[in-house]
């Protein structure tokens, strides 16, 4: 079994995509330093669903079931340190977290939680919720307090996440990493995270780093209102690929819209909750990296607009721009399809001619021709 296992369990919208993308890209360099990052990003997503006992795992992908068991098996076969990382893990109940920690025994379990102020986390996570095709308003979010629900309050409650995942662990093995100042070099977060793992990220490549960019005010409200009309996109895969991946990230995010705030009453509530959480953390002996004061809500109520302030004219203009971009995208898709169809016909003709000239290996040519025809019947590669 691994010597130490680090569970990175969120919070969401705290640079998790950035950290994970850099670590996946430098997985080999991590392993050379004795830190295993097993499986792949989807494996860790599926493992988080299993740990949290979320329904419908088998419907997501035939390979999803057993993901957590495969991760544990990889940890058991490793004699160094290891990392399990997904922000959805943070919403696990205390019992679910304890079972996950017990599953890696006798490894020394550690917990890492990345954090920023509650107002930023909640506002950013709401627009992520909207990206997945849901339609609750900012002031209604989060809509659930059910344990294990990645869109519920449990995922955002910093002190609660630390408490549930910390469990019976010695407090020095519960690490809270507060995001660096905005003007700090972008690599700082990864360097600090790697240091918690006992690794040196100074030589890592950051070329494949990704960030989960947020929707602006008008764009988020437009998508929230469009989502009820997107019938047929109800599966997690469709929501992730088409609503989040295509409509949100490819079409709406590049508009670079303005930031926004919940209602004044909600901002005040979040400020109070943040202060209470900070006080609880200060009473603990957790390993804190960074300045806890950065977790306070310091934005003044009313300093940014609320989604309710978006006017019909703004939505109309954003809709026109979106339709124009979709038309441009469809033109590219049609051109690509035409090129693919022509290439398919040329390949079929060449294979048929080759079969006629060389009848001996007919079965080989037939198999190749069938393969080309099957490939031609699939979706355009640009739209997968």
Secondary structure, DSSP 8 states (H G I E B T S, - for coil): --SEEEEE---TTSSHHHHHHHHHHTHHHHHHTTEE--S-HHHHHHHHHHHTT-S-HHHH-TTTTTHHHHHHHHHHT-SSEEEEE-GGGGG--HHHHHHHHHHTTTSEEEEEEEE--HHHHHHHHHHHHHHTT----TTT------TT-TTSGGGT-HHHHHHHHHTTS-GGGEEEEE---TTS-TTHHHHHHHHHHT---TT---TT--------HHHHHHHHHHHTT-TT--SHHHIIIIIIIIIIIIIIGGG--------HHHHHHHHHHHHHHHHHHHHS--EEES-GGGGS--S-TTSS--GGG--HHHHHHHHHHHHHHHHHHHHHHHHHHHHHHHHHHHHHHHHHHHHHH--TTHHHHHHHHHHHHHHHTS--GGG-
